[in-house]
């Protein structure tokens, strides 16, 4: 654990240490990133599910957004900005691009205006069935559909810019993907869970299919955000007597290792593919194990709902939100998302490999 402490201690002075590094690469990185595209689940969703009438996985109500400009509940599962927003900000954007569904089918692609799209949908996963079971029809947008939506954007880019310019545009753009947690948790609590040794490789097969489909329509630079220690979420501690659920954490670590092999093989086969694989397990677990070395004082409970109840307008709300690692039963606070995005952006090989996200932009 000691090898993590120098970096995690940086959380106390993140605004001074990491920010100075970020500022140093902002201009050069932003010059290489004409657009950002984001796919995944609730960790990077900026309001997709608001446009799904039958969805029951939504965050467009208080206390969500209490620290967002004008205290707006945008659909982000956060008290403010999420990881997608901070990554976008570090590349010079105001925040994450808007949800694909909010565009109502009209992208209005113009050479100087179009800066990307967010396809992420809360509750979704790599598998089509994730988030949509017989007992809980969540009506989410699974990864397969998100990839299809990306192909629609590609077609619009070709129609607007021509094939050559559209491909050049996408080759410099960044594709961030944060997915897998819901698949792992869903399988764990299913009636007939598939053993880890079989399930994680199966997820990798599906992930590879999605990546290849993205590559086929112009995606070239991938920022892959792996699964954090989901067994330490407040929702999982309830069933583990307040401790982290080891089985889920073991699967999260196995998922990263499998993705490491997958991305190495994929980039070897496709020489023009560049990637950064972010290890959010290594980013988050040391904070949980040694909170005294971080800026967080509560790494177990939820700020909204206190770790046992869902975040609703009637739930209890902590006042020192920047001191909490978790916003609700499942999601990080704005402060935790800022820390994770910062480390993905400038961190070393313990947290992003083979390059970090800022280096990916320059690759």
ZAKEMI-675849 format. One record per atom (N, C-alpha, C): x, y, z. Coordinates in steps of 0.1 Angstrom, whole numbers, plus 5000, padded with zeros to 4 digits. Example, Ala and Ser with C-alpha at 12.3 -4.5 7.8 and 13.67 -1.06 7.14 Angstrom:
BEGIN
513249435078/512349555078/513249675078/512849785071/513749895071/512950005079/
END
This chain:
BEGIN
500849885000/500050005000/500950135000/502150125005/502950235006/503250304993/503350224982/503650274969/502650374964/501450374970/500350464965/500350594973/500950594985/500750704994/501350844988/502450844982/502950974976/501851044967/501250954959/500251014950/498951044957/498550964966/497250984973/497351104982/498551124988/498751234997/498551364989/498851354976/498651474967/497251524967/496251444971/494851484971/494651604980/495451614991/495351725000/495651854994/496551854985/496951974978/496751964963/495751894959/495451874945/495352004937/494752104942/494552224935/495952294932/496952264940/498252324937/499152234929/499152104932/500052014925/499551964912/498451894912/497951834899/497551944890/496952054895/496452154887/497552224879/498752234886/499852304879/500252214867/500252084869/500651994858/499551994847/498352004851/497252014841/497352134832/497552244839/497752374832/498852364822/499952294825/501052284817/500852214804/499752124803/499552054791/498252084784/497452174791/496152214786/496152264771/496952364769/496852424755/497352324744/498352254747/498852164736/497852054734/497351994745/496351884744/495051934737/494552044741/493352094735/493452124720/494652164716/494852184702/494752064694/494951944700/494851814693/493551754695/492651814702/491351744705/490151824699/489751804687/488651884681/487351844688/487151724693/485951684698/486151564708/485251554717/485251444727/483851374726/484051234726/482851154726/482851064738/481751054745/481750974758/480650874758/481050744761/480150634761/480250574775/479150504780/479250434792/477950444801/478150444814/477050434823/476850564831/476350554843/475950664851/477150744856/478350694856/479550764861/479850874851/479350874839/479650974829/478451024822/477250984826/475951024820/475651174824/475351254815/475051394818/473551424815/472651324815/471251344814/470551264803/471251164798/470551084787/469251024791/469250974804/467950904808/466850994810/467051124811/465951224811/465051214799/465651164788/464851154775/464351014773/464350934783/463750794782/462550794791/461350804785/460150824793/459850714803/460250594800/459950474809/461150444818/462150524818/463350484826/463050514841/463550424850/463350454864/464750464870/465750494862/467150524867/467450664863/467050754871/467250904868/467750984880/468251094877/468751184887/468451334884/467251354878/466851484874/465951554885/466451534898/465751594909/466751614920/466351714929/467251734941/467351614949/468451594957/469551684959/470551684948/470451604938/471351594927/471551734922/472751774918/473051904912/473052014922/473151994935/473052094945/474252194943/475352134938/476552224936/476852254921/475852214913/475952244899/475552394897/476052464886/475552604885/474052614886/473552714894/472152734896/471452624903/472252534909/471752414916/470752334908/471152314895/470252244886/470552094887/469452014888/469551864887/469451834873/470651804866/470651794852/470451644847/470551554857/470451414853/471851344857/472751424861/474051374866/473851314880/474451194882/474351134895/475451184904/475351314908/476351384915/475851504921/476551554931/476151694936/476551804927/477351774917/477851874907/478251814894/479551834891/480051774879/480551634881/480551554870/481051414871/482351404864/482851284863/484151254857/484251304843/483251274835/483251324821/483351474820/482751544829/482851694829/484251734831/484951674841/486251724845/487251684834/487151564828/488051534817/487851634806/486651664803/486351764792/487051894796/486851944808/487352064812/488952074811/489551954815/490951954814/491551964800/490651934790/491051944776/490552084770/490052174779/489752304774/488252324771/487452224773/485952234771/485352294783/484152344782/483352404793/483052294803/482452184797/482152064805/481851954795/481351844799/481051734789/480151784778/480351734766/479351754755/477951714760/476951764753/475551734757/475151584753/474151534759/473651404756/473151394741/473451284735/472951264721/471451274720/470751224730/469251224729/468751364730/469451454737/469051594738/469051674725/469751614715/469951684702/468751664693/467851574697/466651544689/466951514675/468051444672/468351404658/468951514650/469251624655/469851734647/471151774653/472251724648/473551754654/474051894651/473551954640/474052084636/475552084635/476151984628/477551974627/478152094618/479052164624/479752274617/481152264621/482052314612/483452294614/483952354627/483352474631/483952534643/482952524655/481852464654/480952454665/480852314671/480952214663/480752074668/481952024676/481751994689/482851954698/482551824704/481551744699/481351604705/480051584710/479851454715/478551414720/478751314732/477851314741/477851224752/476751124750/477050994749/476050884747/475750814759/476450834770/476350754782/474950744788/474550634794/473250614799/473350544813/472850604823/472850544836/472150404836/472750314843/472250174844/472650084833/473250134823/473650054811/474949974814/475249884805/476449804806/476849754792/477849674792/478349614780/477349524774/476649454782/475649354778/474249424776/473549384766/472249454763/471249434774/471449314781/470449284792/470649364804/471849424806/472249494818/471349614820/470749634831/469849744834/468449724829/468149614822/466849584817/466449444819/465949414831/465549274834/464049264836/463549144837/462149124838/461549184851/462349204861/461849264873/462049414874/462949464866/463249604866/463549654852/462449694845/462649754832/463049894833/464349914832/464950044834/464850134822/464850074810/464850144798/466150234797/467250164796/468550234794/469050224780/470050294777/470750284764/471950194765/471950064761/473149984763/474250024754/475449964756/476550004748/476449984734/475749874730/475549844716/474749954709/473750004716/472950114710/473750244710/474650264720/475450384720/476450384709/477050274706/477950264695/477250284682/475950244680/475150264668/474950414667/474650484678/474450624678/475750704673/476850654678/478150704673/478250694658/477850584653/477950564638/477050664631/475950694637/475050804631/475750934631/476450964641/477251094641/478351084630/478950974629/479950954618/479350984604/478150934602/477450954589/477151104587/476751174598/476551314597/477751394594/478851344601/480151414598/480651394584/480451274578/480751254564/479951344555/478651344558/477751434550/478151574550/478651624562/478951764564/480351794559/481351714562/482751744559/483351664548/482651554543/483251464534/484051354541/484251244535/484851124542/486251154547/487051214539/488451234543/488551324555/487851434555/487951534566/487251474578/486151404576/485451344588/486351244595/487151164587/488051064593/489151134600/489651234594/490751314601/490351374614/489051434614/488451494625/488351384637/487851264634/487751164644/489051104648/490051104640/491351044643/492051134654/491651254655/492251344665/491351364677/490151314676/489151324687/489351214698/488851234710/489051144720/487751074723/487750944725/486650864729/486850804743/486050854752/486150814766/485050704769/485450594775/484450494778/484550454792/483450454800/483450414814/482250324815/482550194816/481450094816/481949964822/481049874827/481449744832/480949724846/480849824854/480449814868/479049744869/478049794861/476749744862/476649604858/477449564848/477449424844/477949334855/479049374862/479549294873/478649284885/478049394889/477149394900/475849314896/475349334884/474149264880/474349114880/475549074875/475748924875/475848874889/476548944898/476748904912/475448874919/474448964916/473148954923/472048874915/472448824904/471548744896/471148614902/470148544898/469748424904/470748314901/471348314889/472348224885/473648294881/474448344890/475648424886/476648334879/477248394869/478248324861/479548344869/480348234871/481648244878/482548354872/483348414880/484248524876/485148474864/485648354865/486648304856/485948294842/484648284841/483948284828/483348414825/482848484835/482048604832/482948724827/484048744833/484948854830/485448844815/485948724811/486348704797/485248724788/484048684792/482848704783/482548854781/482748934792/482549074791/483649134781/484849084782/485949134773/485649104758/485048994756/484648964742/483649064737/482649094745/481649194741/482249334740/483149364749/483849494749/484649514736/485349404732/486149404720/485249434707/484049364707/483149384696/482749534695/482449594706/482049734706/483149824701/484349794706/485549874702/485849864687/485749744682/485949724668/484849794659/483649794664/482649874657/482950024657/483450074668/483850214669/484950244659/485950154659/487050164650/486650174636/485650084632/485150084619/484550214614/484150294623/483550424619/484350544624/485650514624/486550634626/487250654639/486750594650/487350614663/488850564663/489750644669/491150604669/491850624683/491350714691/491950734704/490950714715/491350614723/490450564733/490950584748/490150654756/490450664770/489550574777/490050454781/489250354787/489350364802/488150384809/488150394823/487650264829/488550194836/488150054841/487250064853/486849954858/485949944870/486549974883/486050074891/486550104904/486249994914/486650004927/486349904937/484849914941/483949854932/482549864934/482049794947/482849704952/482449644964/482549734976/483149854974/483249944986/482150054985/481350054975/480250154975/479350134987/478750244992/477850225004/476750125002/476250104990/475250004987/475649864990/476949834987/477549704989/477949685004/478349785011/478749775025/477649725033/476449765029/475249725037/475149575039/475449505028/475349355028/476649295033/477649375037/478949315041/479349365055/478349395063/478549445077/479449565077/479249655068/480049775068/481449775061/481849655057/483049635050/482849635035/484049635028/483949625013/483649475009/482849464999/482449324994/483649274985/484349184990/485649144984/485349074970/484349004969/484048934956/483849034945/483149144947/482949244937/484349314934/485149344944/486349404942/487349314934/487249184937/488149084929/487749094915/486449104912/486049104898/486449234891/486449344899/486849474893/488349464889/489149404898/490549394895/490849294883/490049194882/490149094871/489749164858/488749254859/488349324847/489449414841/490149484850/491249564846/492349484839/492749374845/493749284839/493349234825/492049194824/491549144811/491549254801/491149374805/491149484796/492549534792/493549514801/494949544797/495349454786/495149324787/495449234776/494749264763/493449294765/492649324753/493149444745/493449554752/493849674746/495249664740/496149584746/497449564741/497349484727/496449384727/496349304715/495649384704/494649464708/493949544698/494849644692/495649714700/496549814694/497649754686/498049634690/499049564682/498549534668/497249494668/496649454655/496349574646/495949684653/495649814646/496649914650/497649934641/498750024645/498350164646/497250214641/496850354642/495950374654/495750274662/494950284674/495850334686/495450434693/496050474705/495150464717/495650434729/494750424740/495450454753/494650484763/495050494777/494050424785/494550324793/493650244801/493750294816/492750354821/492750414834/492350314845/493150304855/492950214866/492350284878/491050294877/490350364888/490250284901/490550154900/490750074912/491950124920/493050134913/494250184920/494150334924/493350404918/493050544922/492250554935/491250474935/490250484946/490550404958/490950284957/491150184968/492150244979/493250304975/494150354985/493550474993/492650544987/491950654994/490950595004/490350485001/489450415010/490150345021/491350295018/492050225028/492850315038/493250435032/493950535040/493350675039/492150695043/491550825041/492350935048/493150905058/493951015065/494951075056/495351005045/496251055035/495651125024/494351145025/493651215014/492851335020/492151405011/491351515015/489951475020/489651345020/488351305024/488351255038/487251285045/487151235059/486151125061/485251115051/484251005051/484350925037/484750805038/484950725026/484050605026/483050595035/482150485036/480750525034/480350635039/478850675038/478550765026/477350765023/476850855012/476550995017/476951095010/476551235015/475051255014/474451205003/472951215002/472351075005/471651065016/470950945020/471750875031/472950915034/473750855045/474150715044/474050665031/474650525029/473650415030/472450435035/471450335036/470250365028/469950485024/468850525016/469150585003/468350574993/468550634980/468550784982/469250854973/469250994973/467951044966/467151114974/465851174970/465751314976/464751394971/464651524977/464451524992/463951414998/463651405012/464751345020/465851295013/466951235020/467751335027/468451285038/469451375045/470551415036/471151525038/472151585030/473351635038/474551585036/475651635043/476051775039/476651855048/476951995045/478352005039/479251915043/480651925039/480951825027/480251845016/480251755005/481651724999/482551825000/483851804994/484651705003/484151675015/484851575023/484451435022/483351415014/482851285012/483351224999/483651094999/484051024987/482850984979/481750944985/480550904979/479351004980/478751024968/477551114968/476351044972/476050924967/474950844970/475350704972/474450604971/474750464973/475750404963/475950474952/476750414941/477750504935/477550634936/478350734928/479250824936/480350864930/481250954937/480751104938/481251174947/480951314948/481751394937/481351524935/482051604926/483551604929/483851614942/485251624946/486051494942/485351374944/486051254941/486151234926/485151284918/485251284903/486451374898/486551484905/487651574901/489051504903/489151444915/490451374918/490651264908/489651184905/489851074896/490251124882/489551224877/489851274864/491251334863/491651404874/492951464875/494051364874/493951254881/494951144881/494951074867/493751054861/493750994848/494451084838/494351214840/494851314831/496451324832/496951324844/498451344845/499151234853/498451124856/499051024865/500050934858/500850864866/501850774860/501250634857/502150544854/501650414849/500850324859/500950364872/500150294882/498650324880/498350434873/496950484872/496450494858/497350494848/496950504834/498050444826/497750354817/498850284809/498350264795/499250264785/500650294786/501050434787/500050524785/500150674786/498950724794/499050844800/497950904806/497050974796/495951024801/494951084791/495451204784/496251284791/496851404784/497851364773/498651264776/499551214766/498851144754/497651084757/496851024747/496551124736/496151244740/495751354731/496951394721/498151374726/499351414719/499851294710/499351174713/499851054706/499651054691/
END
